[in-house]
Amino acid sequence: MADPLLYVLAGLLVGLLIGLTGIGGGSIMTPILVFGFGQSPSIAVGTDLVLASITKLAATGSLGFSHRIEWQIVGRLLLGSLPAAVVVVAWLYLSHRSPSETDHLTLRALALTLVGTGGVLLFQPQIQRLGVRTTAATLGRAKRLQPALTILAGIVVGAAVTMTSVGAGALGTVALLYLYPLRLTPDRLVATDIAHALPLTLVAGLGHAALGHVNLPMLGSLLLGSIPGVLVGTRAVIRLPRAVLRVLIAVVLVISGARMLVT
C-alpha cells in the first residue's frame, strides 16, 4: 500500500468536495484509487462505497440540524435506489465471475458512468432550466408525476452507484435539479442529495464488503482525511463559485472516463 499520508490527503480533498457540493465521492475518489494508487477497480469501488457511507454520515449529521434536508424527496429516491443496489449486488454474486473478469466489467462500467456524469454536469444549468420550463408549463401534471419519476431516478442512481460507486452525488444532483427546480435551493439540494447517498452507499458498500471488495487499512487512512474534510466543507463560510467547481469536476470526470475506455 502507498504512503498512508497520501491516502489521508486524498480523503481530505474528497471530503471537502462532498461537503461543498455533494459531488466528488465516487466520481473523484475511485479514479484516484485506480490511477493514483494502482488499486484494482473492484477494490476501489467497494472501499470507496464504505468510505462514502461513513463520510456522508458525518455530513448528514452536520447538515441535519439546520433542517435543510427534504426528507420526503429522500424517501422517494430510496424506494428506487435501495432495491436497485440489492439487485446489482446479488447479480455480481450469482454471476460467479473471476476477479479479473469482475475488474474488467467494473472498469468499463466506471468509464462510461464517468463520461456520462461529466457530460450531464456540464449541461447542468440547461437541465435545470428545462425542469423549470416543464414545471411551469404542466404544473399539475408535473406534481402528479414527481413521485414516480423520483423513484425511477433512484433506480438509475442506485444501479450506477452499486456498480461503479459513481452517481450518488453527481447524477443524483442533476436528477433533483430537473425534478425539483423550484423547491430545492442550492443548500437544500446538497443536503438532500447527501442524505439520500448515506443509506444507498451503506447498503452497496456492505454488499461489496461481503464480496471481499474492501481494503480495510486503506479505508482507515482515507477516513482520517475525509471526515474532517466533509465537516469543514459543510460549514465553510467562504466557498468557491459553484459553477466553476462544477465545471472543473465535470472536466476531470470526462478525462478520467475517457482514459479508462482506452486502457
N, C-alpha and C positions, 0 to 999 in steps of 0.2 A: 504494500500500500504506500502511496505517496506520503510526503510530509503531512502529518495531521494538521499543522498550521494552515496549509493551503486549503484543506477541506473546511476549516473554520472560516477562512476568509471568503470562500465560495458560498458557504451558508449565510454569512453576514450580508453579502451582496444580494442574494436571492430573497432573504428575509426583508431587506429594505424595499425591494421592488414589490413584494407581495403587500407589505404594509401601505405603500404609497398608492398602488394602482390595482391591487387584486390580481395582477398578472405577473408571471415570472417564475412560478414554481416548477412545473414540469417543462414548460417551454424553454426555459433558460438552464435550469439545473441539469436536466437529462443530457442535453448536448455537451455540457461541461464535463459531466462524468464520463461520457463516451469518448469524446475527443481530447479533453484536457487531462483526464486521469486514466484513460485506457480501460475503463470498465466495460464488461460485456453489456449489450443492450438490455437483456432481461434483468440483470442485476441492477443496472442503472434505473430502470423503470420501477422495479419493486422497492428498492431502497428509497427512491425519491417519493413514492406514494406514501410510505410510512412517515418520511420526513415532513411531507406536506400536511399530513393529518395532524401531527403534533404541533407544527409551526402555526397552522391555521386555528388550532385550539387556543393558542396564546392570542392570536389576532382577534378571534371571535370574542374572547373574554374582554379584551381591550375595547372593542367596538360596541359590545352589547350593552354596556352601562349607559351609553349615550342614546339608546333607543333608535338607532339608525337602521337596524335590520328589519326588513319586511318579511316577517315570519310566514305570512300566507303564501308569498311567492316561493320562499324556500321549501315549504311543504309540497307545493305543486311540482317543483323541479325534482324533489326526492322521489315522488311517486313514479317518475320515469327513470331516474338515474340509478337508484339502488338496485332495482330488478335487472337493469341492463348490466351493471357491474357483476352481479352474481352469475348471470348467464355467460358473460365473457370468461370469467374465472373457471366456471365449470367446463366450458368448451376447451380452454387451454389444458385443463387437467385430463379430460377424456380423449383428447386428440393424440396423446402419447407421442409427442414429437421429441426428437433428440435435442440436447441443449443447443447444438449448432443450428438445427432447423428452427428452434424457437427464437434464437438470436437473429437469424436471417429474416424471419417473419416480423419480429418486433422492429428491426431496423427499418424495413420498408414501410411498415405502418407509421412509424415515428416520422420518417422523412416526409411522407405525404401529408401527415397531420400538421407538421411544422410549416410546410409551404402553404397549405390551405389556411392555417391560422394566421400566418403573417399576411396573407392576402386580404382576409376579412378585416384584420386590424387596420390595414392601410386605407380601407374604404369604410371605416367605422363611422365617420361623420355622415357620409351619404346613406348608410344603412339606418342611422338614427333619423335622418330627415325623411326617409321613406316610411319609417314607422310612424312619424308624426303625421304625415300626409294620409297614410292609411287609416289611422285612428280618427283623424278629423273627418275624412270622407265617409267612413262607415262606423260611426261611434257606437251605435247599439250592437251591431254585428260583431265588431271588434271585441267588445266587452264579453259577449257570449262565447267567443272562440278563444279568448285568452287562456282559460284553464287548460283546455285540451292542447293548445299549441305549446303551452309551457311544459306540460308533461312530455309532449313529443320532443321538445328541445332537451329535456332532461335525459331522455333515452339516448339521443345522439351524443350528448356530452358524456354520459355515463359510460357508454361503449368506448368512446375515444380515450377517455381518461384511464380506464382499466387496461386498455391495450398498450397505451403509449405514455401514460402519466401526463399528457398534454391536453389542455382544453378546459379544465375546471375554471381557470381564470379568464383566459383569452376568449375561447368560444362561448363560455357562459356569459361573459360581459357583453359581447356583441348580440347574443340572442336576447338578453334582457333589454338592451337598448332598443331593439326593434319592437319587442312585445310591450314594453312599458316606457315609452319615450317621454311621457309627461309625468308619470308617477315617481320615477326614480331620479333623484338629483345625484350628482357625482358621488357624494359621500355615502348616500344610501345604496347606490349601485355597488360600490366596492364592498360595503359591509354585508349586503345581501349575498353577493357572489361568494365571499369568503365563508359565510355561514353555511351555504349550500355545499361548498367544497369540502368542509370538515368531515361530515359523515360519509360522503362519497369516497374521498381518498382513504378514510379509515377502513371501509369495507373492502375496497380494491387492494389496499396495502396488506391487509390481513390475508386476503386470498393469495397474493403473490408470496407472502411470507410462508404460507402453507406449501407453496410450490418450491420453496428454497431459493427465492429470488431476492433476498435481503442480506446485505453485508452489515452486520451489527457494529463492528468497530468504526467503519466509515460513517454509518448513521450517527453514532455518538459525536464524532468530530463535527459533522455538518450541523447538528443541533446546537452545539456550543456557539455557533455563529448565527444561525437562523433565528433563534428565539429572541436574543437581544435586538437583532436587526428588524424583525417584524414589529416588536414593541416600539422601537424608535420610529419606524415608518408610520405606524398608525397614529402616533401622537405628534408627528412632525408639524411644526408651525410653518416653516419655510419649505415650499415644495417646488420641484422643477415643474415647468409648464407641462401639463398633462399631454397636450398634443405632441410636444417634442419627444417626451418619453415614450409615448405610444408608437410613434413612427420609428424611433430607434429600436424598440423591441421588435417591431414588425420586420425591419430590415434584417436584424440578427436571425430571426426565425427563418426567413426565406433563404438566407445564405446557408444556415445550418442544414436545413432540409434538402437544399439542392446538393450540398456536399455529400449528404448521406445517400442520395439517389445514385450518385456516380461512384460510390465506394464499392 
